[in-house]
Amino acid sequence: MARYTRIPGSLALITLTNPPVNALSVAVRQGIIDTMSRALSDPEVKGVVLCGENRKFCGGADIREFAGPMKGPHLVPTFDSIEAAEKPVVAAIEGVALGGGLELALACHYRIAHVKARLGLPEVTLGLLPAAGGTQRLPRLIGVPAALDLITTGRHVSAQEALKLGIVDRVTDGDAREVAAELARSVSGQASRTLPPLPVLRVAHLSPFRLN
Ligand SMILES: CC/C=C\C/C=C/C(=O)SCCNC(=O)CCNC(=O)[C@H](O)C(C)(C)COP(=O)(O)OP(=O)(O)OC[C@H]1O[C@@H](n2cnc3c(N)ncnc32)[C@H](O)[C@@H]1OP(=O)(O)O
């Protein structure tokens, strides 16, 4: 599920609620779609803050659903609709943003991380790819070499390293939701921030490859 709350400054606060780590279950994915649509259709709402309940942003795809076929809305269009939102969406990352959880944050226009948060794309450790936008949005944000490192090792990074790499915009030792709300208010009314295009890798010369 996702809870919708109006907060001061003409903002909507969307809180993912799926204990213990607010993983992206069918109900959470549907909840994101419903609450985002509510925020975007309300002319009184000028920006959105996205967070997770109990100070845990999101532990990624719900591994309890891996045993069966995927039901409900898919992650890719769910995240694409956040990126396409014409109102600023700011992720308030506390606890963890892992796998699909980081991919969700990458689809937001801005990211605030609590100093103790951990971020990463551990899909490779499960034999998966970050196929919900991570392979596309992370290189656009931090460049191909740094993104490849995170995608191929699955290692987690601290909030400070995430700031240095350019994954997050700001780190706070306070309440990430409040800092995110402050940022959302300061950019409301501005055009949504977009990611730069993917860098084009040019190969100067390719030798013919033969199997003998
Ligand atoms: C087209 C789409 C393709 C790909 C897109 C996305 C793919 C993914 O997102 S794959 C999943 C990526 N996420 C992970 O791999 C995270 C795995 N979890 C962890 O690393 C850790 O559990 C944690 C860092 C999130 C928390 O660690 P810790 O504080 O040490 O607690 P526990 O490990 O004991 O876990 C507590 C509790 O949470 C449950 N849990 C953790 N992650 C998930 C999850 N992703 N889905 C569902 N449940 C999760 C874990 O099982 C424990 O539950 P119990 O207390 O009931 O045992």
The ligand as an ORCA input file, in Angstrom:
! r2SCAN-3c Opt
* xyz 0 1
  C      11.607     -5.923    -14.090
  C      12.120     -5.779    -12.734
  C      13.445     -6.406    -12.423
  C      14.210     -6.074    -11.403
  C      13.847     -4.970    -10.522
  C      14.152     -5.096     -9.106
  C      14.669     -6.170     -8.499
  C      14.914     -6.140     -7.057
  O      14.639     -5.171     -6.376
  S      15.571     -7.559     -6.392
  C      15.540     -7.257     -4.630
  C      16.599     -6.317     -4.251
  N      16.644     -6.179     -2.828
  C      17.436     -6.936     -2.082
  O      18.157     -7.796     -2.553
  C      17.410     -6.617     -0.589
  C      17.578     -7.871      0.205
  N      17.541     -7.555      1.613
  C      18.621     -7.125      2.309
  O      19.702     -6.877      1.803
  C      18.402     -6.930      3.778
  O      17.320     -7.721      4.185
  C      18.136     -5.447      4.178
  C      19.432     -4.650      3.959
  C      16.986     -4.826      3.402
  C      17.783     -5.382      5.685
  O      18.810     -6.044      6.390
  P      18.660     -6.299      7.969
  O      18.328     -5.022      8.647
  O      19.913     -7.016      8.388
  O      17.396     -7.226      8.140
  P      17.074     -8.684      7.553
  O      18.006     -9.073      6.444
  O      16.946     -9.609      8.715
  O      15.651     -8.433      6.884
  C      14.547     -7.998      7.690
  C      13.309     -8.563      7.109
  O      13.063     -7.927      5.860
  C      12.792     -8.926      4.880
  N      13.206     -8.406      3.566
  C      14.359     -7.847      3.247
  N      14.376     -7.483      1.960
  C      13.171     -7.840      1.456
  C      12.568     -7.742      0.157
  N      13.227     -7.187     -0.889
  N      11.337     -8.215     -0.013
  C      10.658     -8.761      1.020
  N      11.161     -8.885      2.287
  C      12.407     -8.442      2.482
  C      13.621    -10.099      5.333
  O      13.172    -11.273      4.696
  C      13.375    -10.062      6.818
  O      12.078    -10.608      7.042
  P      11.759    -11.495      8.329
  O      12.063    -10.617      9.504
  O      10.314    -11.848      8.179
  O      12.673    -12.681      8.232
*
